[in-house]
């Protein structure tokens, strides 16, 4: 399997992206903002297809729009948990805009499929280096706000009383979620990003109530899911994204059943 360069690139890219997804996904689930993270994938689809329309690389359109969308959602603050309907409308509109943009460039149907469902086997060396750079930025930002983020997530009223800038932390965090979503879309696509970012994190929270072991388990589950999916995809010729969603879902169900 590792005699093929595209498989080596795929494993490297999947490892980088899965680590980011697992580490960012844990506080996302902890804060009850999973749906917002899912919606950012659809927002990113409009950005990526819009970038193609004006001649930009789709990855950069995806990054710019998801980061901006995440920061905008973060500005909603506590109202975000109460804005499911509004987020759902924006989600549908973003997907519709993406399809409209592609209507003007029918030659990009293959790119649209890759954006929607991912194509980790098509990652080249240049894209891998870009993903590494984006991962470094995302994880550095997460490390910088980790303490106030966790404080604001677990005890928001107390954190605000202690002077923690809770609205700013929310904006910064969801901006980082947008960046992580843009990375995950390269592996599983914008429609399935939920599986890699939320599935392992939710499974980890089912396995342990302790914070830092949970974060570690989330990252480990995400990487294990990505690796297992690549192996199964190689030997079955089934889509990698399918295996990621199947393994992620099975892991959560198993953890839920074991916990009772």
C-alpha positions in Angstrom: 0.0 0.0 0.0 2.8 2.4 0.8 4.5 1.7 -2.5 2.1 4.3 -4.0 3.0 7.9 -3.5 -0.7 8.9 -3.5 -1.3 6.6 -0.5 1.7 8.1 1.4 0.3 11.6 0.8 -3.2 10.4 1.8 -2.0 9.0 5.1 0.0 12.1 5.9 -2.9 14.5 5.0 -5.4 12.4 6.9 -3.2 12.3 10.0 -2.8 16.1 10.0 -6.4 16.8 9.4 -7.7 14.2 11.9 -5.5 15.6 14.6 -6.9 19.1 14.0 -10.5 17.7 13.8 -10.1 15.7 17.0 -8.6 18.6 19.0 -11.0 21.2 17.8 -14.0 18.9 17.8 -13.8 18.2 21.5 -14.5 21.7 22.8 -17.0 22.2 19.9 -19.1 19.2 21.2 -18.5 20.3 24.8 -20.0 23.7 24.0 -23.0 22.3 22.3 -22.1 23.9 19.0 -21.9 20.8 16.8 -24.7 22.0 14.4 -22.8 25.3 13.9 -19.7 23.3 12.9 -21.7 21.3 10.4 -23.3 24.5 8.9 -19.8 25.9 8.3 -19.1 23.1 5.9 -22.0 24.2 3.7 -21.0 27.9 4.0 -17.5 26.8 2.9 -18.9 25.1 -0.2 -20.3 28.4 -1.4 -16.9 30.0 -0.8 -15.0 27.3 -2.6 -17.3 27.3 -5.7 -17.3 31.1 -5.7 -13.5 31.0 -5.7 -13.6 28.7 -8.7 -15.9 31.1 -10.4 -13.4 34.0 -10.2 -10.4 31.9 -10.9 -9.0 31.4 -7.4 -8.0 28.0 -5.9 -11.1 26.5 -4.2 -9.2 25.7 -1.0 -8.5 29.4 -0.3 -12.1 30.4 -1.0 -13.1 27.6 1.4 -10.7 28.9 4.1 -11.7 32.5 3.8 -15.4 32.0 3.9 -15.5 29.3 6.7 -13.2 31.4 9.0 -15.4 34.5 8.3 -18.5 32.5 8.8 -17.2 30.9 12.0 -16.3 34.3 13.4 -19.7 35.6 12.5 -21.4 32.7 14.3 -19.2 33.3 17.3 -20.4 36.9 17.4 -23.9 35.6 18.2 -22.5 34.4 21.6 -25.0 32.6 23.7 -27.7 33.1 21.2 -26.0 30.6 18.9 -27.6 27.6 20.8 -31.0 29.2 20.2 -30.4 30.0 16.5 -30.8 26.5 15.0 -33.5 27.6 12.6 -31.5 30.6 11.3 -28.4 28.5 11.0 -30.3 25.9 9.0 -31.6 28.5 6.6 -28.1 29.9 6.1 -26.8 26.3 5.6 -29.4 25.6 2.9 -28.8 29.0 1.2 -25.0 28.4 1.2 -25.4 25.1 -0.5 -27.8 26.5 -3.0 -25.3 29.4 -3.8 -22.6 26.8 -4.3 -24.6 24.9 -6.8 -25.6 28.2 -8.6 -21.9 29.1 -8.9 -21.1 25.7 -10.4 -24.0 26.1 -12.9 -21.9 28.7 -14.6 -18.9 26.3 -14.8 -20.3 22.9 -15.7 -16.8 21.7 -16.5 -16.1 21.7 -12.8 -18.5 18.9 -11.9 -15.6 16.7 -10.8 -14.4 19.5 -8.5 -17.9 19.8 -7.1 -18.0 16.1 -6.2 -14.6 16.4 -4.5 -15.8 19.4 -2.5 -19.0 17.7 -1.4 -17.6 14.3 -0.5 -13.8 14.8 -0.3 -10.9 13.2 -2.2 -8.1 12.4 0.1 -6.5 10.1 -2.5 -6.1 13.2 -4.7 -4.0 15.2 -2.2 -0.6 16.2 -3.8 2.5 17.3 -2.0 1.8 21.0 -2.4 -1.7 20.6 -0.9 -0.1 18.5 1.9 2.2 21.4 2.8 -0.7 23.8 2.7 -2.7 21.6 5.1 0.3 21.4 7.5 0.6 25.2 7.5 -3.1 25.7 8.2 -3.0 23.0 10.9 -0.1 24.8 12.6 -2.0 28.1 12.6 -5.2 26.4 13.9 -3.5 24.4 16.7 -1.4 27.4 17.8 -4.6 29.5 18.0 -6.4 26.8 19.9 -3.5 26.5 22.4 -3.5 30.3 22.9 -7.1 30.4 23.9 -7.4 27.0 25.5 -7.6 28.0 29.2 -10.2 30.8 28.8 -12.1 28.7 26.2 -12.5 25.8 28.6 -13.3 28.1 31.5 -16.0 29.8 29.4 -17.3 26.5 28.1 -17.7 24.9 31.6 -18.6 27.9 33.7 -19.6 30.8 31.4 -21.2 33.0 34.0 -18.3 32.6 36.4 -15.8 33.2 33.6 -17.5 36.4 32.7 -17.6 37.5 36.3 -13.8 36.8 36.5 -13.2 39.1 33.6 -12.8 36.5 30.8 -13.9 38.1 27.5 -16.4 35.4 26.7 -17.8 36.9 23.4 -14.3 37.4 22.1 -13.3 33.8 23.0 -16.4 32.6 21.2 -15.5 34.6 18.0 -11.9 33.3 18.0 -12.9 29.7 18.7 -15.5 29.5 15.9 -13.1 31.2 13.6 -10.7 28.4 14.3 -13.5 25.9 13.8 -14.0 27.4 10.4 -10.3 26.8 9.6 -10.6 23.2 10.8 -13.7 22.7 8.7 -11.8 23.9 5.6 -9.1 21.3 6.3 -11.5 18.5 7.0 -13.3 19.2 3.7 -10.2 18.2 1.9 -10.6 14.7 3.3 -14.3 14.0 3.8 -16.0 16.9 1.9 -18.2 19.6 3.2 -21.2 17.4 3.5 -19.5 14.8 5.7 -17.2 17.0 7.8 -19.5 16.4 10.7 -18.3 12.7 10.9 -14.6 13.5 11.4 -15.0 16.5 13.6 -17.9 15.6 15.8 -18.0 11.7 15.8 -14.7 11.0 17.5 -15.2 13.9 20.0 -18.6 12.7 21.0 -17.3 9.1 21.3 -14.5 10.4 23.6 -17.0 12.2 25.8 -18.9 8.9 26.1 -15.8 7.1 27.2 -14.6 9.5 29.9 -15.8 12.5 31.8 -12.3 13.7 32.5 -11.3 16.7 30.4 -7.7 16.2 29.2 -8.0 12.4 28.7 -11.1 13.1 26.7 -9.2 15.6 24.5 -6.5 13.0 23.9 -9.0 10.3 23.2 -10.8 12.5 20.7 -7.6 13.1 18.7 -6.7 9.4 18.9 -10.1 8.3 17.7 -10.1 10.7 14.8 -6.6 9.6 13.6 -7.5 5.9 14.1 -10.8 6.5 12.1 -8.9 8.1 9.2 -6.2 5.4 9.1 -8.7 2.6 9.2 -10.8 4.2 6.5 -7.8 4.6 4.2 -6.8 0.9 4.7 -10.4 -0.3 4.1 -10.8 2.0 1.0 -7.6 0.7 -0.5 -8.6 -3.0 -0.2 -12.3 -2.6 -1.0 -12.2 0.2 -3.5 -15.1 1.8 -1.7 -14.9 5.6 -1.0 -12.7 6.7 1.9 -15.4 9.2 3.0 -17.9 6.4 3.4 -15.6 4.4 5.6 -14.8 7.5 7.7 -18.5 8.1 8.4 -19.2 4.4 8.9 -16.4 3.9 11.4 -17.1 7.2 13.2 -20.8 6.3 13.6 -20.0 2.7 14.7 -17.6 4.0 17.3 -20.1 6.4 18.8 -22.9 3.7 18.9 -20.5 1.2 20.5 -19.4 3.7 23.2 -23.1 4.6 23.9 -24.1 1.0 24.3 -21.1 0.2 26.5 -21.9 3.2 28.7 -25.6 2.2 28.9 
